[in-house]
Amino acid sequence: MVDASGRGSLTQDLLVSIGYPSPEETVIGVDFGYARAIFAIPDDAPADWKGAMTLPNASENSRGALMLPIEGQRWMVGFAGRYGEKPPGDFEGFLAFARQMRTSTVYNAIRRAQPLSRVVRYGFAASVWRHFEKLETFPRGLLPFGDAICRFNPVWGQGMSVAAQEAVLLRRVLGSGDGNPLTTLARSFFAEASELIETPWVSAAIPDFAFPRTEGERPADLDRMLNFGNALTRLAADDPAVHKLTVEVRHLLKPRSALRDPDLVGRVEDIMAEM
């Protein structure tokens, strides 16, 4: 039986009810909120760009924006913020929030565009990684999956990709065992899933800790990790090959260890020295 119930606690509830220990949890409180709406792309919209992203300056505010084209000559527009800076759910407030971005690109694009939907809001309190791989005992024939193991801040877009990778992992684990695969399935799956989760978890957790109000245990070398990430972003803006590599890591096509190449690290550290 696979528990793919998402952010719920079905597996935990079962473990408690039968007297089994619950897994340890790593929790990063983000109190994140986002809102999205659909707009018709105006006939006179510039054709030299397709989408726009506005990233927050973590030291000043948490407001961000993402606008992308979708089918039917429409834009999907989303705004996000944390704690007291979450976007509202009405169009007047939606546009007012757009004006508060670091740049006016998205606001100028939608301020006269025709809305085609209502504003829909979402909330996300915390990223949670349940460490099932550390349990010594676990019910035979049960397997939590996807968000039931680890739920990520959706702003980083990792959850479904990780679930897909876990599905591939499950197929491989089921095909590699001798005899009854259920006997060792959970232990084998949890061990490899933990390694799989590490790259997207670090990719999401470290940027979240850039915001002062984020809750959770910060890494001892957080400042260096944040500075490294900022310098890497600057390098990627100038070097297409580095940009391609960072995208491949972010999209889970390559492991995070690819960013530890000595030549790349040296170039990033040179930029860090100038910051």
C-alpha positions as CSV (number, residue, x, y, z in Angstrom):
1,M,0.0,0.0,0.0
2,V,1.4,3.4,-1.0
3,D,0.6,6.5,1.1
4,A,0.5,9.2,-1.6
5,S,-1.9,11.4,0.4
6,G,0.4,14.5,0.2
7,R,0.9,16.7,3.3
8,G,-1.3,14.7,5.6
9,S,-0.2,12.3,8.3
10,L,-1.9,9.0,7.5
11,T,1.3,7.0,7.9
12,Q,2.2,8.8,11.2
13,D,-1.2,8.2,12.5
14,L,-1.0,4.5,11.7
15,L,2.5,4.2,13.3
16,V,1.2,5.7,16.5
17,S,-1.9,3.5,16.6
18,I,0.1,0.3,16.4
19,G,2.8,1.4,18.8
20,Y,5.6,2.1,16.3
21,P,8.0,5.1,16.6
22,S,7.3,8.1,14.4
23,P,10.1,9.4,12.2
24,E,12.2,12.4,13.1
25,E,11.3,15.6,11.2
26,T,13.3,18.4,9.9
27,V,11.1,21.5,9.7
28,I,11.7,24.8,8.0
29,G,8.9,27.3,8.8
30,V,8.4,29.8,5.9
31,D,4.8,31.0,6.4
32,F,4.6,31.5,2.6
33,G,1.6,32.7,0.6
34,Y,1.0,33.1,-3.1
35,A,-1.8,34.1,-5.4
36,R,-2.4,33.7,-9.1
37,A,-4.7,34.9,-11.8
38,I,-5.1,34.5,-15.6
39,F,-5.0,37.4,-18.0
40,A,-5.5,37.7,-21.8
41,I,-2.3,38.7,-23.5
42,P,-2.9,42.1,-25.1
43,D,-2.6,42.3,-28.9
44,D,0.1,45.0,-28.6
45,A,2.2,43.1,-26.0
46,P,5.9,43.1,-26.8
47,A,7.0,40.0,-28.7
48,D,10.7,40.0,-27.7
49,W,10.2,38.3,-24.4
50,K,7.9,35.4,-23.2
51,G,8.0,35.5,-19.4
52,A,9.1,37.5,-16.5
53,M,10.4,36.7,-13.0
54,T,10.9,39.2,-10.2
55,L,13.0,37.8,-7.3
56,P,12.8,39.3,-3.8
57,N,15.6,41.0,-2.0
58,A,15.6,39.0,1.1
59,S,17.2,41.7,3.2
60,E,14.4,44.1,2.4
61,N,11.2,42.2,1.6
62,S,9.9,38.8,0.5
63,R,7.7,39.9,-2.5
64,G,8.2,38.1,-5.8
65,A,6.4,37.6,-9.1
66,L,6.3,35.1,-12.0
67,M,4.5,35.6,-15.3
68,L,4.5,32.9,-18.0
69,P,2.5,32.4,-21.2
70,I,0.0,29.5,-21.3
71,E,-2.3,28.1,-24.0
72,G,-5.0,30.3,-25.5
73,Q,-3.0,33.5,-25.7
74,R,-3.0,34.0,-22.0
75,W,-0.7,34.9,-19.2
76,M,-0.6,33.1,-15.8
77,V,0.6,35.6,-13.2
78,G,1.6,34.8,-9.7
79,F,2.7,36.8,-6.7
80,A,4.2,35.6,-3.5
81,G,5.3,36.8,-0.1
82,R,6.0,35.7,3.4
83,Y,4.6,36.5,6.8
84,G,3.0,40.0,6.6
85,E,3.8,40.4,2.9
86,K,1.4,37.8,1.3
87,P,-0.5,38.9,-1.8
88,P,-4.3,39.6,-1.4
89,G,-7.1,37.8,-3.1
90,D,-8.9,40.7,-4.9
91,F,-7.9,42.3,-8.2
92,E,-7.4,45.8,-6.8
93,G,-5.1,44.4,-4.1
94,F,-3.5,42.1,-6.7
95,L,-2.5,45.1,-8.9
96,A,-1.4,47.1,-5.9
97,F,0.9,44.2,-4.9
98,A,2.3,44.2,-8.4
99,R,3.3,47.9,-8.0
100,Q,5.4,46.9,-5.0
101,M,7.7,44.7,-6.9
102,R,11.4,45.6,-7.3
103,T,10.8,46.3,-11.0
104,S,7.7,47.4,-12.8
105,T,7.8,44.8,-15.6
106,V,5.0,42.6,-14.5
107,Y,2.8,45.5,-13.4
108,N,3.2,47.3,-16.7
109,A,2.3,44.1,-18.5
110,I,-1.0,43.4,-16.7
111,R,-2.3,46.8,-15.6
112,R,-4.4,47.1,-18.7
113,A,-4.7,43.4,-19.6
114,Q,-8.1,41.7,-19.3
115,P,-8.4,39.4,-16.3
116,L,-9.9,36.0,-17.3
117,S,-10.1,34.4,-13.8
118,R,-10.6,35.3,-10.2
119,V,-7.5,35.6,-7.9
120,V,-6.8,32.3,-6.2
121,R,-4.7,32.2,-3.1
122,Y,-2.7,29.5,-1.5
123,G,-0.7,29.1,1.7
124,F,2.2,27.0,2.9
125,A,3.4,27.0,6.5
126,A,6.6,24.8,6.5
127,S,8.8,22.5,4.6
128,V,8.9,19.1,6.4
129,W,11.3,16.2,5.8
130,R,10.2,13.0,7.6
131,H,13.3,10.8,8.1
132,F,11.8,7.4,7.6
133,E,15.2,6.1,6.6
134,K,16.3,6.4,10.3
135,L,13.5,4.1,11.6
136,E,14.7,0.6,12.7
137,T,11.2,-0.9,12.3
138,F,8.5,-0.2,9.8
139,P,5.3,-2.0,8.8
140,R,5.8,-4.5,5.9
141,G,3.8,-3.7,2.8
142,L,3.4,0.0,3.5
143,L,5.3,2.9,1.7
144,P,4.8,6.6,2.1
145,F,5.6,8.5,-1.1
146,G,6.2,12.0,-2.4
147,D,5.0,14.8,0.0
148,A,4.2,12.1,2.6
149,I,7.9,11.8,3.0
150,C,9.1,15.3,2.2
151,R,7.1,18.4,1.3
152,F,9.0,21.3,-0.2
153,N,8.2,25.0,-0.3
154,P,6.3,25.2,-3.6
155,V,8.0,28.3,-4.7
156,W,11.0,26.2,-5.7
157,G,9.0,23.8,-7.9
158,Q,10.6,20.6,-6.7
159,G,7.7,18.5,-5.3
160,M,6.4,16.8,-8.4
161,S,9.9,16.2,-9.8
162,V,11.0,14.5,-6.7
163,A,7.8,12.3,-6.7
164,A,8.5,11.3,-10.3
165,Q,12.1,10.4,-9.3
166,E,10.8,8.3,-6.4
167,A,8.5,6.5,-8.8
168,V,11.5,5.5,-11.0
169,L,13.4,4.5,-7.8
170,L,10.5,2.3,-6.7
171,R,10.4,0.5,-10.0
172,R,14.1,-0.1,-9.8
173,V,14.0,-1.3,-6.2
174,L,11.1,-3.7,-6.9
175,G,13.0,-5.1,-9.8
176,S,16.3,-5.7,-8.1
177,G,15.2,-7.8,-5.1
178,D,15.2,-11.6,-4.8
179,G,12.2,-13.5,-3.5
180,N,9.5,-11.4,-2.0
181,P,10.4,-7.7,-2.6
182,L,8.2,-6.5,0.2
183,T,10.5,-7.9,2.8
184,T,13.2,-5.3,2.3
185,L,11.3,-2.8,0.1
186,A,10.8,0.0,2.7
187,R,14.4,0.0,4.0
188,S,15.9,0.0,0.6
189,F,13.5,2.6,-0.8
190,F,13.9,5.0,2.2
191,A,17.7,4.8,2.1
192,E,17.9,5.7,-1.6
193,A,15.0,8.2,-1.4
194,S,16.9,10.1,1.3
195,E,19.9,10.6,-1.1
196,L,17.6,11.6,-3.8
197,I,15.9,14.2,-1.6
198,E,19.1,15.8,-0.4
199,T,19.8,17.9,-3.6
200,P,16.3,19.5,-3.9
201,W,16.1,20.0,-0.1
202,V,19.3,21.9,0.1
203,S,18.5,23.8,-3.0
204,A,15.3,25.0,-1.3
205,A,16.3,25.2,2.3
206,I,19.3,27.4,1.9
207,P,17.5,30.2,-0.1
208,D,14.6,30.1,2.4
209,F,17.1,30.8,5.3
210,A,18.1,34.0,3.5
211,F,14.9,35.5,5.0
212,P,15.5,36.5,8.6
213,R,12.1,35.2,9.9
214,T,12.4,31.7,8.5
215,E,12.2,29.2,11.3
216,G,14.5,26.2,11.7
217,E,18.0,25.2,12.4
218,R,20.4,27.2,10.3
219,P,23.6,25.5,8.9
220,A,26.7,26.7,10.7
221,D,28.2,28.0,7.4
222,L,24.9,29.6,6.2
223,D,26.5,33.0,5.4
224,R,29.1,31.4,3.2
225,M,26.5,29.2,1.5
226,L,24.3,32.2,0.7
227,N,27.3,34.3,-0.5
228,F,28.4,31.4,-2.7
229,G,24.9,31.1,-4.2
230,N,24.8,34.9,-4.9
231,A,28.2,34.8,-6.6
232,L,27.3,31.7,-8.6
233,T,24.2,33.5,-9.8
234,R,26.3,36.5,-10.9
235,L,28.7,34.1,-12.8
236,A,25.8,32.3,-14.4
237,A,24.4,35.6,-15.7
238,D,27.7,36.1,-17.7
239,D,28.5,32.5,-18.6
240,P,25.9,30.4,-20.5
241,A,27.6,27.1,-19.6
242,V,27.4,27.9,-15.9
243,H,23.8,29.0,-16.3
244,K,23.0,25.7,-18.0
245,L,24.6,23.8,-15.2
246,T,22.7,25.6,-12.5
247,V,19.5,25.0,-14.3
248,E,20.3,21.3,-14.7
249,V,21.0,21.0,-10.9
250,R,17.8,23.0,-10.0
251,H,15.7,20.7,-12.3
252,L,17.3,17.6,-10.8
253,L,19.0,16.5,-14.0
254,K,22.4,16.7,-12.3
255,P,23.4,16.2,-8.6
256,R,24.3,19.2,-6.5
257,S,27.9,17.8,-6.3
258,A,28.3,19.1,-9.9
259,L,28.5,22.6,-8.4
260,R,31.6,21.6,-6.4
261,D,33.9,21.2,-9.5
262,P,37.2,22.8,-8.4
263,D,37.4,25.1,-11.4
264,L,33.9,26.4,-11.0
265,V,34.4,26.8,-7.2
266,G,37.5,28.9,-7.9
267,R,35.7,31.2,-10.3
268,V,32.8,31.6,-7.8
269,E,35.2,32.4,-5.0
270,D,36.9,35.1,-7.1
271,I,33.6,36.8,-7.4
272,M,32.9,36.4,-3.7
273,A,36.2,38.2,-3.0
274,E,34.9,41.2,-4.9
275,M,31.4,41.3,-3.3
